[in-house]
Amino acid sequence: MSDETQRVSVTVADGVADVRLSRPEKRNALDPAMFAGLVHAGERLKGDASVRVVVLSGEGPDFCAGLDFGSFRAMASGERLSATAQLPPSDGPAQATGQRAAYVWAELPVPVIAAVQGNALGGGLQIALGADIRIVAPDARLSVMEVKWGLVPDMTGSQLLPELVGRDVAKELTLTGRIVSGEEAGALGLATRTDPDPRGAALALAREIAGRNPHAVRAAKRLLDMAGRVDLATGFAAEQTEIGALIGSPNQVEAVTAGFEKRAPVFADPH
């Protein structure tokens, strides 16, 4: 078993992929094997048509405490630890290893729910930003911590954080590196909502979403990801394209039929 496989585990059941950062003895800290494990796991899931939702969480008490301390020591000589990971090529906007470890989750065609407990610091927080939904424990500790080490967030956080909390709050969090609780994260919009059992809540939500028409779920993610990033005419045209493809399709007909028959629908996975 490779280090990257050991670092990130993936199990799929009933359309839900359960992805876990598996280095609890190090608070799931990021090292080259963890970076590679995250990217490879996300890339594999992109091509798995049976996956309808992904839950991303950490083994043990923490989500991810950020970079491994060894990386900070390496920086003294100018080394970038994440650059040593061996990855497949990518044609997406994220090219650096750390960016891909976070953004691969945004690139998945299906929803990704991050379940955050304990520490989500620096790079760990940025990985959570790649998810579509973040369910966070009220007592979790989140921080854009890079400034503490004389750095800036370089795993997509500088671009994704302002969308969630606003440019001014993003600057305050980034320039101070202060730690916010899960409760405050919810108030700021950094967390979608809080729950004392974030992983349990994330899995329950994932099962609910997995029971919906998977073509509609994927289309909804595509449309919502466009909002605010394209002009209205483009967004409105995309709505019509998506709805045109859905109306009368086998899974859409099944959704209506099952509703009238008061039974659970049985959907076909996308090809």
N, C-alpha and C positions, 0 to 999 in steps of 0.2 A: 504494500500500500504506500503510495507516494505521500510526501508531507502535505501537499496541497489537498489531497483527498482526506487526510486526517484532519486538516484545519476546518474544512467545510463539509458538513454532511447534508445529503439530499434524499428525502423519501417522498414518494408520490402515492397518494391513496385517494380514490374517489374524486379525482380532479384537482386536489389540493396538494401542492408541492410544499413540503415542510423543510425549509433551508435553515440550517443552524451553524453559526460560528462555533467551532468546537475546540477552543483552547482556554477552558475555564480557569486553569491554574495560572494563566497569565492575563486574566480578565479579557480574554479574546482579543488581545492586542495584535496590531497589524505588523506582520513581518513578510518577507518575500513570498513564503508559502501561503500565507493568508490572502495576500493580494491575488496571487495566481488562483487559489481555490475559489475565491469569490467570482473572478472573471470567468473561469472555466465553468463554474456551476451556472451562472447566468446565461452564458452562451449555449450550454447544453439545453437549458430549459426553453430557450427561444424556439428550438426546433421540435419540441415535444407537444404534439397536438392534443395529447390527453390532459395536459395541464390547463386548468381554467383559472386558477388563482394561486398566488405564491404568498407564503407567510415566512418572513425573514426575522430571525431572533438569535439570541446568543445562549449558549449553554452556561449554566451556573448563574451567579447573582448579577452579572453584568451583560449589557448588550455588546459594547466594545469600548475599551478605555483609550483607544487611539493608537498611535505608533508605539511599537516596541521600543523600550529604552535603548536598545542597541543601535537603533537608527539614529538617535540623537547623538550618540558618541561618534557614529560614522560621519555625521554631518560636519564634525570639527575638521575633517579633511576634505570637505566638499562633496562627499559621496551621497548619492541619492539611492537609498536602499530599495525603494520600489522599482527602480529601473532595472534591477537584476532579475525580475520575474520573467519567465518564458511564457509568452501568450500568443494565441492565434491572431492574425491580422484583423484590423477593424476598419470599416469605412464610415463609422459614425463620427460625431463631433468630438467625442472624448478619445484622445489618443494616448495620453500619458497613463501609466499603469494605475496610479491611484485614482485618477479620474474614471477610468474604466471600471474599477472595482465598485465605485459608487453609481455610475451612470448606467451600467448594464441593466440595472433593475428598472430604470425609467424606459429603457429600450425594449423591454419585454412587451409582447403584444397583449398580455393579460395583466390584471391588476396585481400589485405587490403591496402587501400590508406588513409594515415593520412593527414588531412588538418589542418595546423598549423598557427595560428595567435596569436598575442600578446605574452604572456609568455609561454615558454615550458622549465621549469627549473627542474633540478635534476630528480626526479622520473617522472615528466611530460615528459621530453625529452626521458627518457628510454622507456616510453610507446610508443612514436612515433617511436623508433628504432625497435619495434616489427612489424611495418607495412612493407609491401613490397615496397611501394612508399611513399615519403613524398613531398607534395606540400606546400610550405611555403610562407607566406607573406613577401615581401622584408624588412619590418620594424619589423618583429617578433624578439623576443629576446630568444635565446637558450643558455643553459649553463649546463655543467656537474658540478653542483654547490655543490656537497656533501662535497668537501674539505673545503668549507667555514664554515661548521658545524663540522669540525673535523672528517669527515666520508669518505668512499669510495662508488662509485656507486655499489649497491648490487641488482639491479633489472634487471640483465642481461647485463647492459651497458658495464661493463669491458670486456665482451667477444664479444659483437656485434659491438661496436663502432670502434675498429681497422679494421674490415672488410670494413667499409665505408670510413674512412678517412686516414687509414694507422696507423701503431703502433706509429710512432713518433708524429703525430698530435694528436692522441688520448691521448698520455701522456701529451702533452702540455695543452690540454683542461682540462684534469682531474686534473692535478697538480696545475693549476692556478685557475680553476673555473671561468674563464673570460666569459663574455657574448658576443656572436657573433650575428650579425644581420642575418636576412634571406638571404640577399645578400651574406654575407660571408659564410653562411652555404652552399649555392649553390656552391660557388667556392671551398669549402673544400670537397664536396661530401656528407656532412651531410644532405643536402636537394637534392631531385631529380631535382627539379626546383622551381622557384619562380613564384608567381602570386599574383596580388593585391587582388584577390578574391579567396583564396585557396579552400574554401569549394565549391564554384560554379565550379571551375576548376576540383576539385576532383569528384564531382557528374557527370560532363560531361564526364570525362575519364571513370568513372565507368559504365555509360550507354553505352559507346562505347565497353568496354570489355564485358559487359553483353550481347551484340549482337553477340558475337563470340561463336563458339562451346564450350560449357562448359566443355566437356571432354578434349578438347585440351588445354583449359586454365588451368585446374587443372594439366594436365600432364606437361605443360610448367613450372608451379610453382614448381612441384616436381623436375624436372630436373635442373632448375636454382638454387634451394636451395642446390642441391648436389655439384654444381661446386665449386672446391677448397676445398671441405670437404671430398671428396673421391678420390681415384686414378683414372687416366684416363681410365684404362681398365673397371673399374666399371661404370664410367660415360658413356662411349661409349656403354657399354652393356645395360644400362638403356635406352639410346636413342632408341636402336633397339627394346626393349620391348615395350616402349610407342608407337612408330610409328606403330609397328605390331598390337597393339590393336586398333589404330585409323583408319588405312586404311580399307575402306569398311564398317566401322561402320555406323549405321543409321544417326548420326549427321554429320559425315564426308561426307557422300553421299549427305545429305541435303545442306551442305555448297557448294559443287560443283554444285549441281542442281540449287540452288538459284542464284549462280554466273552466270551461263549460261543463266538463265531465267531473269536476271536483276531484281530480287526482293529481299526483305529482307528475310533472312532465318528464319525458325521456328524450334527451337531446343527443344528437350526433355531434361528435367532435369535429372541429374544422379540419380540412385536409391540407 
